[in-house]
Amino acid sequence: MSREGGAPPKYRQIADDLRGRITDGEFSETGKLPPERELIKQYYGVSKAQGTVRQALGVLRDEGLIESRVGSGVYVRAWRPIVRHGLERLMADQWGSGKSIWDVDVEGRLLEPDDVQIQNLPAPEDVARALDLEPGDPIYSRNRRYLVDRVPVLRSTSYVPEDLARGTRITEIDTGPGGVYARLADAGHKPVRFREDLRCRMPSVVEAGDLDLSAATPVVELVRHAYDSTGRVVEVNRMVLDASRYVFRYEFTS
């Protein structure tokens, strides 16, 4: 597999070919990829290519397609991606009926909130600006990590103005049926419109540790604003998601 002018590096060519073979189901019977020496023979036939093949496997590992098992080899990752239904999960028929917005995403898989932290604190400048408050105005913060099938997939931090959260279960670990949005509706500030901004980036050291990410796995940073019928922002939610664990789905009708 020689490299022509302008072609990707050899390890990228190998990674692209292996990715296609994985997608086509070539390794589906056992899930196991050939050992390195066999891959070297398939792609090069010379032992000096070992480092290049390892680079290619590293690319696929960082993409979340494969995983190494000590003493056994390299396998196609068995993880089933979470399909995040961006519109359906936020419909009032979902949380308004007492369901979790997660219900449309996890489809019966084990979901566990972890490391839940609730604080009454002064609003940082960026949060205050988003909530149309003054910096230092009191807000409630709900910071938690979510595990699906015991794997950390998301860190989520919600910010709600204190006057909307005070006296409600938003200030408690268990917010009750329907979650934060149902409690805001109970308080007369039902969310009727949402905006989500997404960007893909590399994680910080803290984020990589928190979500147990491999070295080059990107994250999706998603910031959601929830608005009531007066146009007031009643919640800002900043999420950091393991990009290799998710498919983002948006269905529209014209």
Secondary structure, DSSP 8 states (H G I E B T S, - for coil): ----TT---HHHHHHHHHHHHHHTTTTTTT-B---HHHHHHHHTSSGGGHHHHHHHHHHHHHTTSEEEETTTEEEE-----EEEETTGGGSHHHHTTT--TTHHHHTT--EEEEEEEEEEEE--HHHHHHTT--TT-EEEEEEEEEEETTEEEEEEEEEEEHHHHTTSGGGSS---TTHHHHHHHHTT----EEEEEEEEE---HHHHHHTT--TT--EEEEEEEEE-TTS-EEEEEEEEEEGGGEEEE-----
